[in-house]
């Protein structure tokens, strides 16, 4: 079986190219280049420093592409710095052999909360629901290839279900729900961030619980506190609970491809263990 990350890279790269060439993203090609290059170089640095034998550049490329699509800034230094923080985090912030945070999520939250020069633009792809439908379709296919469709579907069903209840409560038109699906950042978050198996519980029950709690927290942040970026902050706060769910409901560790092993690594520095890709 081919590594699902190859499909992720192809999809994200295609949308990035489409955005730069046809959708007028508020993103300069140099910003995207610096972001992706920083992710790959940071990966290479830690692999060499820790003498790891598994390359893991596919995951770094996914992180760089994801940050390029999500983060907007008026500088040239925010993207590469966010990519560095995200990739460095998966080597240095680990619990029981897993990333404590999704690298792209960590990069987005760092850019938003620390730099003072970043934002996430949810409407940058336009408002054609048909385009969003294609994103959902392709994202679902990729998630299925990565065997993480359960968490993507659980999150999307929970979040849209809460939005539907809000529509009923306020007496709004159902077209509002369609506009939620046209949120580019929601789609990317659902199929390329929260579905990251390296930061999820091993059991399906644990993954569904994390997905539902993330949806609830994001909904409360956005519609209860009327604040932006609830998706990314909710996941940032909830992924550290993965170790708790793994202890409560143990499961088989995720493998990107059958036979893939997380134990193929050379001795590493104290406190840093297991292949992080």
ChimeraX attribute file (.defattr): number of C-alpha atoms within 10 A of each C-alpha:
attribute: neighborCount
match mode: 1-to-1
recipient: residues
	/A:1	7
	/A:2	11
	/A:3	15
	/A:4	18
	/A:5	21
	/A:6	14
	/A:7	19
	/A:8	26
	/A:9	20
	/A:10	13
	/A:11	18
	/A:12	22
	/A:13	18
	/A:14	12
	/A:15	18
	/A:16	21
	/A:17	14
	/A:18	14
	/A:19	17
	/A:20	17
	/A:21	11
	/A:22	11
	/A:23	14
	/A:24	13
	/A:25	18
	/A:26	15
	/A:27	18
	/A:28	15
	/A:29	15
	/A:30	10
	/A:31	20
	/A:32	23
	/A:33	15
	/A:34	19
	/A:35	27
	/A:36	25
	/A:37	19
	/A:38	23
	/A:39	31
	/A:40	22
	/A:41	16
	/A:42	21
	/A:43	27
	/A:44	16
	/A:45	12
	/A:46	15
	/A:47	22
	/A:48	12
	/A:49	11
	/A:50	18
	/A:51	14
	/A:52	20
	/A:53	14
	/A:54	16
	/A:55	16
	/A:56	16
	/A:57	18
	/A:58	18
	/A:59	23
	/A:60	28
	/A:61	24
	/A:62	27
	/A:63	29
	/A:64	32
	/A:65	27
	/A:66	29
	/A:67	28
	/A:68	28
	/A:69	25
	/A:70	20
	/A:71	25
	/A:72	23
	/A:73	20
	/A:74	13
	/A:75	10
	/A:76	14
	/A:77	14
	/A:78	25
	/A:79	27
	/A:80	24
	/A:81	18
	/A:82	31
	/A:83	35
	/A:84	24
	/A:85	20
	/A:86	27
	/A:87	28
	/A:88	19
	/A:89	20
	/A:90	24
	/A:91	24
	/A:92	16
	/A:93	14
	/A:94	19
	/A:95	16
	/A:96	11
	/A:97	18
	/A:98	26
	/A:99	25
	/A:100	25
	/A:101	26
	/A:102	27
	/A:103	31
	/A:104	31
	/A:105	24
	/A:106	25
	/A:107	29
	/A:108	30
	/A:109	21
	/A:110	19
	/A:111	25
	/A:112	22
	/A:113	12
	/A:114	12
	/A:115	15
	/A:116	11
	/A:117	15
	/A:118	20
	/A:119	19
	/A:120	19
	/A:121	17
	/A:122	17
	/A:123	12
	/A:124	17
	/A:125	20
	/A:126	14
	/A:127	15
	/A:128	11
	/A:129	15
	/A:130	11
	/A:131	14
	/A:132	21
	/A:133	14
	/A:134	11
	/A:135	20
	/A:136	19
	/A:137	13
	/A:138	16
	/A:139	23
	/A:140	20
	/A:141	17
	/A:142	21
	/A:143	25
	/A:144	15
	/A:145	19
	/A:146	22
	/A:147	17
	/A:148	22
	/A:149	19
	/A:150	16
	/A:151	27
	/A:152	26
	/A:153	19
	/A:154	18
	/A:155	27
	/A:156	20
	/A:157	15
	/A:158	20
	/A:159	23
	/A:160	17
	/A:161	14
	/A:162	16
	/A:163	17
	/A:164	16
	/A:165	11
	/A:166	14
	/A:167	16
	/A:168	12
	/A:169	9
	/A:170	9
	/A:171	9
	/A:172	12
	/A:173	10
	/A:174	11
	/A:175	9
	/A:176	12
	/A:177	16
	/A:178	15
	/A:179	14
	/A:180	17
	/A:181	20
	/A:182	23
	/A:183	19
	/A:184	23
	/A:185	21
	/A:186	18
	/A:187	22
	/A:188	19
	/A:189	22
	/A:190	25
	/A:191	28
	/A:192	23
	/A:193	22
	/A:194	26
	/A:195	25
	/A:196	21
	/A:197	21
	/A:198	21
	/A:199	24
	/A:200	32
	/A:201	29
	/A:202	21
	/A:203	17
	/A:204	17
	/A:205	17
	/A:206	23
	/A:207	26
	/A:208	20
	/A:209	16
	/A:210	24
	/A:211	29
	/A:212	20
	/A:213	18
	/A:214	26
	/A:215	25
	/A:216	19
	/A:217	20
	/A:218	22
	/A:219	22
	/A:220	16
	/A:221	18
	/A:222	15
	/A:223	13
	/A:224	10
	/A:225	10
	/A:226	10
	/A:227	12
	/A:228	14
	/A:229	18
	/A:230	21
	/A:231	23
	/A:232	24
	/A:233	20
	/A:234	19
	/A:235	25
	/A:236	19
	/A:237	12
	/A:238	17
	/A:239	20
	/A:240	18
	/A:241	14
	/A:242	23
	/A:243	21
	/A:244	12
	/A:245	19
	/A:246	20
	/A:247	12
	/A:248	12
	/A:249	14
	/A:250	16
	/A:251	15
	/A:252	10
	/A:253	15
	/A:254	19
	/A:255	15
	/A:256	19
	/A:257	15
	/A:258	10
	/A:259	7
	/A:260	11
	/A:261	15
	/A:262	17
	/A:263	12
	/A:264	12
	/A:265	18
	/A:266	15
	/A:267	13
	/A:268	15
	/A:269	11
	/A:270	7
	/A:271	10
	/A:272	17
	/A:273	21
	/A:274	20
	/A:275	24
	/A:276	24
	/A:277	19
